[in-house]
Amino acid sequence: MKLANNNHSVFAMYYHLILVVKYRRKVFDDILSDYAKLIFERLAQGYNITLLEWNHDVDHVHIMFKAQPNSELSKF
């Protein structure tokens, strides 16, 4: 694991986010997953977030990403 740094700190902030579809309905296919990934990547640029891994099943999505201390995850 490589550590990142800025002017005053050294950090490694990795997150594993699992998004589940309501009532576990089977809605995710490859096309919808690719579209959601594209939107995630577009939004992440403004919050200093880097997508590392994206996987999906029919009823949920696994997202592995890294952030910086100044990333506002609650607003993201």
C-alpha positions, 0 to 999 in steps of 0.5 A: 500500500502506497502512502499519499501525502500533502503539505502537512500529513501522510495518509492512506484512506481506502473505502469499500462501499456497497450499494444495495438496490431496494428490496434486493431487486435484480436490476443491474446488468453490464450496461447499467453498471457501466453507466453508474460507474461513469457517473461515479467517476465524473462526480469523484473528480470534484471531491479528490476521489479515485476509483480503484475497483468496481464490481457488480452483481444483479442486486448490488455494487461493490466500489473500492476507492481512495480519498484524501483528508480534504474529500467531503464524503458526506457531500459526495 
